[in-house]
Amino acid sequence: MNLFNVYPLFEIHPVKGEGCYVYDDQETKYLDLYGGHAVISIGHSHPHYVNKITTQLQNLGFYSNSVQNKLQKELAQKLGKLSSCEDYHLFLCNSGAEANENALKLASFHNGKTKIIAFKKGFHGRTSAAVNVTDKATIQAPINKTFKAEYHELNHIESVESSLKQGDVCAVIIEGIQGIGGIEIPTTEFLEQLATLCKKYNAILILDEIQSGYGRSGHFFAFQKANITPDLITIAKGMGNGFPIGGVLIHPKFEAKYGLLGTTFGGNHLACAAGLSVLEVLEKENLIEHSKNLGDYFLHQLKTIEGIQEVRGSGLMIGLEFDFPIKELRKQLLFEEKIFTGSSSNPNVMRLLPPLNIQKEQIDFFIKKLTTVVKTYLAIHT
């Protein structure tokens, strides 16, 4: 049997990771500034992470949600404390797409409506409802288009309000920072206006923090730069540092009922051990403050490089926009300089999503290499 060929693959075979580095089967060392789509939050193979999962596996790897699992309660309490979202309730699942599926379902259960407002360039997952609110028609099968979804320009509150006024909007879903869209950031004013309008018109506000959460922006959640209280917050990626786990933070206005939501693998013992270890490392190593400080330094250094049209981001969620496609730049960084970077739906934008424990000397190394690569590229192509 062959694999279903849906991924364009680089001819690199990683076999080991440590901190901000991965090593291939030829023992070549790569600096990882992408973290597998922002998944690696506390660094590859962090000792506390490895030990916690190993210990849990030696005791019990899995049992269903029909029995007590104290690890789930520990995870919820720790997450509430570190995120300052103690009043929310937590539903655990397996991925970001599944988190958004459940958030959309909860919103529709709550107010009985079906129309969703989303934003251009937004990405919320590839499963049925989540992909229907993702601004990429090529990944939406006809079966996915089962409810109306409108796409508005980010930071344009007037068009959003004109739609909300119609009274038929179930929810507004927005990323704390657009990731795949190219690191586009909603303004504080826009988020606060959006929260006010959702309350006024009885629409649920869903903050998708799947990529921008868990300290990546320099806050626990990116939306926390604004004075808002979302109805639902979705999480995944950095939550498990590579172990599949996701969740929905649910405002107490939602009433829980048996059978309302459910999952087989969500919140299993190994996933909770992974999730707890990430939170413990974030707290012990002060990685959220570290992300803010190193992110400020990183952004400043990137702005000194000639040839970059725009640098934008917050914390360690950074986008570099060029006036040309970055495909060849990324290949040169990867194969010649041994540095992983990320792409986006905008072919001119490079994404940088390093582990949150990246160090200044690793940033300086990248700045030096990127400066050289960009200079060489421009010399050849201009």
C-alpha positions in Angstrom: 0.0 0.0 0.0 1.2 3.5 -0.8 0.5 6.7 1.0 -2.2 9.0 -0.4 -0.2 11.6 -2.1 -1.5 14.9 -0.8 1.6 16.5 0.7 4.5 18.1 -1.3 7.5 16.7 0.6 11.1 17.9 1.0 13.7 15.2 0.7 14.6 15.4 4.4 14.1 12.7 7.0 14.2 14.1 10.5 14.9 11.4 13.1 15.8 13.4 16.3 15.0 16.7 17.8 16.5 18.7 20.7 15.5 22.2 21.7 15.4 24.4 18.6 17.2 21.8 16.4 16.2 18.7 14.4 18.6 16.2 13.0 18.0 14.1 9.9 19.0 10.5 9.2 22.4 11.7 7.9 23.0 13.5 11.3 22.7 16.9 9.6 21.6 19.6 12.1 18.8 22.0 11.2 17.8 25.2 13.1 14.0 24.9 13.4 12.2 28.3 13.1 8.9 26.7 12.1 8.2 24.2 14.8 6.0 22.0 12.6 3.3 24.7 12.1 3.9 26.3 15.6 3.3 23.0 17.3 6.7 22.9 19.1 6.2 25.3 21.9 8.7 24.2 24.6 11.4 22.8 22.3 11.9 19.3 20.8 12.3 16.5 23.3 12.2 18.7 26.3 13.4 16.4 29.2 10.3 17.2 31.4 8.0 16.6 28.6 9.6 13.2 27.7 9.7 12.1 31.3 6.1 13.0 32.0 4.7 11.2 29.0 7.0 8.2 29.6 6.0 7.9 33.2 2.3 8.1 32.3 2.6 5.5 29.5 4.3 3.1 32.0 1.2 3.4 34.1 -1.8 3.9 31.9 -1.9 5.2 28.3 -5.7 5.3 27.7 -9.1 4.8 29.0 -12.4 6.3 27.9 -14.3 9.3 29.1 -16.7 7.1 30.9 -14.5 7.0 34.0 -12.8 9.6 36.2 -9.5 11.1 34.9 -7.9 13.4 37.4 -5.4 14.5 34.8 -8.1 16.3 32.9 -9.0 18.2 36.0 -5.4 19.1 36.8 -5.0 20.3 33.2 -8.1 22.4 33.3 -7.0 24.0 36.6 -3.5 24.7 35.4 -4.6 26.1 32.1 -7.2 28.3 33.8 -4.5 29.7 36.2 -1.8 30.4 33.6 -4.2 31.8 31.0 -6.2 33.9 33.5 -9.4 32.2 32.2 -10.3 30.5 35.4 -14.1 31.1 34.9 -14.2 29.1 31.7 -14.9 25.4 31.4 -12.7 23.1 29.3 -13.7 20.5 26.7 -10.8 18.4 25.5 -10.5 16.9 22.0 -7.7 15.9 19.6 -6.9 18.8 17.2 -7.5 22.3 16.2 -10.1 21.5 13.5 -12.0 19.4 16.0 -11.9 22.2 18.5 -13.4 24.6 16.0 -16.0 22.0 15.0 -17.2 21.8 18.6 -17.1 25.5 19.1 -19.3 26.1 16.0 -21.6 23.4 17.2 -21.9 24.9 20.7 -22.6 28.3 19.2 -25.4 27.0 17.1 -26.9 25.0 20.0 -26.8 28.1 22.1 -28.7 30.5 19.8 -30.3 28.3 17.2 -28.8 30.1 14.3 -26.6 28.9 11.4 -24.8 31.7 9.5 -21.2 32.3 10.4 -19.0 35.3 9.8 -15.3 34.6 9.2 -12.5 36.6 7.7 -10.6 36.7 4.4 -7.3 34.8 4.5 -8.6 33.0 7.7 -7.9 29.3 8.3 -9.8 27.2 10.8 -9.3 23.6 9.8 -10.1 20.9 7.1 -13.0 19.1 8.7 -16.6 19.7 7.7 -17.8 22.9 9.5 -14.3 24.2 10.1 -13.4 24.1 6.4 -16.7 25.8 5.5 -15.5 28.9 7.5 -11.9 28.7 6.0 -11.3 31.1 3.2 -10.0 28.6 0.6 -12.5 27.3 -1.8 -10.2 24.6 -3.2 -10.3 22.6 0.0 -14.1 22.8 0.4 -15.9 19.8 -1.0 -19.6 20.3 -1.9 -20.7 18.3 1.2 -18.9 20.8 3.4 -21.1 23.8 2.3 -24.0 23.0 4.5 -24.5 26.5 6.1 -23.9 30.0 5.0 -20.5 31.5 5.7 -19.6 35.1 4.9 -16.0 36.4 4.6 -15.2 39.9 5.6 -12.0 42.0 5.5 -10.0 41.9 8.7 -10.3 45.1 10.7 -13.3 46.4 8.7 -15.9 46.7 11.4 -18.5 48.4 9.2 -19.1 45.5 6.9 -19.3 43.1 9.9 -21.8 45.2 11.6 -24.0 45.5 8.5 -24.2 41.7 8.5 -24.8 41.3 12.2 -27.7 43.8 12.0 -29.7 41.3 10.0 -30.0 39.2 13.2 -29.3 35.8 11.6 -25.6 35.4 12.5 -24.8 32.5 14.8 -21.2 33.3 15.4 -18.2 35.3 14.4 -14.9 33.2 14.3 -11.6 35.0 14.2 -8.0 34.1 14.7 -6.0 35.9 17.4 -3.4 36.4 14.7 -4.0 35.0 11.3 -1.3 32.3 10.8 -1.6 30.6 7.4 -3.1 33.9 6.1 0.4 35.5 6.5 0.6 36.8 10.1 -2.2 39.4 9.7 -3.1 40.9 13.1 -6.6 42.2 14.2 -6.3 45.5 15.9 -7.2 46.0 19.5 -9.9 48.4 18.5 -11.4 46.0 16.0 -11.5 43.1 18.5 -13.2 45.3 21.1 -15.7 46.6 18.6 -16.4 43.0 17.4 -17.0 41.8 21.0 -19.4 44.6 21.6 -21.4 44.0 18.4 -21.6 40.2 19.0 -23.1 40.9 22.4 -25.5 43.5 20.9 -26.7 41.2 18.1 -26.7 37.9 20.0 -23.9 36.3 18.1 -21.2 34.1 19.7 -17.6 35.3 19.5 -15.2 32.5 18.8 -11.5 33.2 19.2 -9.4 30.7 17.3 -6.1 30.7 19.3 -4.9 27.4 17.8 -1.8 28.8 16.3 -1.5 32.1 18.2 -2.1 30.8 21.7 0.0 29.3 24.4 2.4 32.2 24.8 3.4 32.5 21.1 2.2 36.1 20.8 3.9 37.3 24.0 0.5 36.9 25.8 -1.0 33.6 26.8 -3.6 34.3 24.2 -3.2 36.9 21.4 -6.6 38.4 22.0 -5.5 39.4 25.6 -4.0 42.6 24.2 -7.6 43.7 24.0 -10.2 44.1 26.8 -12.6 41.4 25.7 -14.1 38.2 27.0 -14.7 35.8 24.1 -17.6 33.3 24.4 -15.4 30.4 23.1 -11.6 30.0 22.7 -10.2 27.2 20.7 -6.7 25.7 21.3 -4.4 23.0 20.0 -0.9 23.1 18.3 1.5 24.3 21.0 -0.8 22.8 23.7 0.8 19.4 23.4 4.3 20.2 21.9 3.7 17.5 19.3 1.3 15.2 21.0 -2.2 15.5 19.4 -4.5 17.5 21.8 -7.0 20.3 21.4 -9.6 22.0 23.4 -12.4 24.5 23.7 -12.5 27.1 26.6 -16.2 27.6 27.2 -17.7 30.6 28.9 -20.1 29.8 31.8 -23.0 31.2 29.9 -23.2 27.8 28.0 -25.1 25.1 29.8 -23.5 21.6 29.8 -25.7 18.6 29.2 -24.8 14.9 29.0 -24.2 14.0 25.4 -24.0 17.6 24.1 -20.3 17.0 23.1 -18.2 13.8 23.0 -15.0 12.3 21.9 -13.2 8.9 22.1 -9.6 10.0 22.4 -10.0 13.6 23.5 -8.5 14.2 27.0 -6.8 10.7 27.2 -4.2 10.1 29.8 -1.2 10.5 27.6 -2.6 13.7 26.0 -3.2 15.2 29.4 0.3 14.3 30.6 1.7 16.1 27.5 -0.6 19.1 28.1 0.4 19.4 31.7 4.1 19.1 31.0 3.8 22.0 28.5 2.1 24.3 31.0 4.6 23.4 33.7 7.5 24.2 31.5 5.9 27.5 30.3 5.5 28.5 33.9 8.8 27.3 35.3 10.9 28.7 32.4 8.9 31.9 32.1 8.5 31.2 28.4 5.6 33.7 27.8 7.7 36.6 28.9 10.7 35.1 27.1 8.6 35.0 23.9 7.7 38.6 24.3 11.2 39.8 24.9 12.9 37.7 22.3 10.1 38.5 19.9 10.7 42.2 20.3 14.4 41.6 19.7 13.7 39.4 16.7 11.3 41.9 15.0 13.8 44.7 15.5 16.7 42.8 14.0 14.6 41.6 11.0 13.6 45.2 10.2 17.3 46.0 9.6 17.5 43.6 6.6 17.3 45.3 3.2 14.9 43.6 0.8 12.1 42.8 3.2 9.0 44.8 2.3 7.3 44.4 5.7 7.9 42.7 9.0 4.9 42.1 11.2 4.1 39.9 14.2 3.8 39.7 17.9 6.1 37.6 20.2 7.4 34.6 18.3 4.7 34.7 15.6 6.4 36.6 12.8 5.7 37.2 9.1 8.2 38.6 6.6 6.6 40.0 3.4 8.8 40.4 0.3 7.8 41.8 -3.1 8.5 38.5 -4.7 7.6 34.8 -4.0 9.7 33.3 -1.2 9.7 29.7 -2.4 13.3 29.8 -3.6 14.5 31.7 -0.5 13.0 29.0 1.7 14.7 26.3 -0.3 18.0 28.0 -0.1 17.7 28.5 3.7 16.7 24.9 4.1 19.1 23.1 1.8 22.1 25.4 2.0 21.9 27.0 5.4 20.0 24.2 7.2 17.2 26.3 8.5 13.5 25.5 8.5 11.0 28.4 7.9 7.4 28.4 6.9 5.2 29.6 4.0 1.7 31.0 4.0 -1.3 31.4 1.6 0.4 34.6 0.5 3.3 33.4 -1.7 5.4 36.4 -0.7 5.2 35.9 3.0 7.6 33.7 5.1 6.4 32.6 8.5 8.7 32.2 11.5 7.2 30.2 14.4 10.2 28.9 16.5 10.0 27.1 19.8 9.4 29.6 22.6 12.7 28.7 24.2 14.8 30.0 21.3 17.9 31.9 22.3 19.3 35.2 21.2 22.3 33.6 19.6 20.0 31.4 17.4 18.2 34.5 16.3 21.5 36.3 15.5 22.6 33.2 13.5 19.4 33.3 11.4 19.6 37.1 10.9 23.1 36.7 9.5 22.1 33.8 7.2 18.9 35.5 6.0 20.7 38.8 5.2 23.2 36.9 3.0 20.5 34.8 1.3 18.3 37.8 0.5 21.2 39.9 -0.7 22.3 37.1 -3.0 18.8 36.5 -4.3 18.3 40.2 -5.1 21.7 40.4 -6.8 20.7 37.6 -9.2 17.1 38.6 -9.9 17.4 42.4 -10.1 
